[in-house]
Amino acid sequence: MIRTFCHGAALSVFLVLAGQGWAEEPVDTAQLIIRNQIAAFLNNDAATAYSFASPAIQEKFLNQNLFFDMVRRAYQPVFRPGNIAFGRSRVEGDQIIQDVLITGPDGKDWTAVYQLVRQPDGAYRINGVQILQSAPGPAI
């Protein structure tokens, strides 16, 4: 019983830290943040999706509903993805650039280029996403 409690407590601490974007490697952190934001979109959880946006993005969209509506209208492949796979990534100073290969709800393949920026507290937040239609190739 105590052993189960300790394992459960350790898992809970790990999940809390992972949810805050505190993985050991910046690229792992970026991918976790992106996965969590996409999961929030799929669960219609505007508050959680908005929480992964950088302060600069939050200044442009003053509340979670404006942000959520913008993503729903302008970023359908991110808002309702089919399959996703992580592509190239690079770390440039306090930024991480992460390519995400996405099959959109229309069945077309897209590349979402995420830019994440390290905040003063050390956490990374999504500072922008550029969506590019992928050239025909193998399905994701």
N, C-alpha and C positions, 0 to 999 in steps of 0.2 A: 504494500500500500504506500509506504513512504517512498519507495523507489519510483513507483508510478507517479506520485506527486512531484518528485524532483525532476523526472523526465518531462512531465507536463509543464512545470514551471520554466525549465530551460527552454523548451520549445516556444512557450509564450514570449519569453524575453527575446528569442531569436526573431520571431515573427514581428514583434513590435519594432525592433531595430531594423529589420529588413524593410518593413513598411515605410520607415522614415528615410530610406535610401542610404543606409550605412553599410554597404557591402565593402569588402576589402579593396577591390579593384574598381577604379572609376567606370570602366566599361560595364562591369557587372552591375554596378549601381544604376547606370543609365538604363540598361535593359530592364532592370526590375521596375524602375519608375515608369518606363514606357508601358510595360505589361500591366502595371497597376492602373495607369490612366485608361488604357484601352478597356480593361475589365470594368472600370467605373462607367465608361460610355455604354458598354454592353448591358450594364445593370441599371441604366438611367439614373446614375448617382452623380448629379451635377456637382454637389459639394465636394465630393472626393476628387472628381476629375479636375475641378478648379484648383484644388489644393496643390496639384503638381505643377501648376503654371507659375512662372517667375513673377516677381513683383512688377516687372515692366509690362507683362501681359495682363496681369490683374488690374493695372492702372488703365489699360485700354478698354477692358471689359469690367466695369465697376462692380458687377455681381456675378454670381455663378450662373444665373439663368441667361444673362446676355452671352456669356462665354459658351455655355452649352448650346444655345441656339445657333451661334456662329459656327461652331464645329459641325453641328447637324447639317447646316446649309452648305458650307464651303468645303468640308473635309469628310465626305461620306465614306471613303475607304478607311479612314481612321475611326470614324464614328460607328460603323457597322462592318468591321472586317470579316472576311471569311478566314482564310489561312494567313498566318504571319510567320515570317522568318527573319532573323537578324542577319544583316549583311555586313558590309565594311563599317569599321568604326575607327575614329582617331581622337586622340586627346591633344588639344592645342591650348596650353596654359591652363586657364580655369574653365575651359569649354570642352565639351564632348560632342562630337558630330557622329551620329549613329544612323546608318541606313536601315530601314525596315521594309522588307518586301512584303507586300500586302495584296491579297486577292480581295477586291472590293465586292460590295453587294451586287454589282452588275456583272460579276464574273471576270472583269478585266484585272490585269495585274498592274500594280502601282509600286513606286518606291517613295516612301515617306522619309525625308531627310530631316531628322530631329537635331535641334541644337539645344543642349542643356548647359546651363551656366552654374558654376559653384557660387553659393551665397556666402555672406560673411560668417554664417554659423557653420559652414563646411558642407551643408546639404546642397544637392543639385536640384534645379528646377528646370522645367521645359520652357525655353525662351523663344521657340519658333519651330514650325514644321513646314517644309516645302514638299508638295505632292507633285510627283512626276509620273506620267504614264510610262510604264516599262515597255521596252521593245518586246516583240513576240519571242518567246523562248519556252523552256520547260515550265510546266505549272509548278506552283509553290506547293 
